[in-house]
Amino acid sequence: MTTLVGAAWLSGRTSLAASPEYLTPSLPACDNLAKLCSDLRCAGPIGKACLRALPETEMSLERLAPLILIEVSSNNRDLSSVIGLRQAVREQTRYDFRDEKILNVDGWILSLTESRVYAMAALLQR
């Protein structure tokens, strides 16, 4: 069964749909993720490059947000604030490199998590 959570931060009409293998992130965590993405520097150019590097199935806000939030919420990380979420993303990025979850983005080696965050930032700028 797919779970839906209304996401007002996605233009007010879109909902986050998580596939059955993922839990649905909370609305406050989604709001914090949107804020984190909006605070990123160079999000446009880097984010567009990340979108090109990610699989086509991950090129939507509805898919990226749950993928990011579920991954960074492991190990009881605090997602209740933008600061907590930022720390969780940094920590997950380190784990991605350790676990070789990396992408080549226009010649740069980025973690899967940071690639998804920048891709989401680019989508939010549209």
Secondary structure, DSSP 8 states (H G I E B T S, - for coil): --EEEE-TTTTTT-EEEE-TTS----HHHHHHHHHHHHT-TTHHHHHHHHHHHS-GGG-SHHHHHHHHHHHHTGGG---SSHHHHHHHHHHHHHHHHHTT-EEEETTEEEEHHHHHHHHHHHHHH-
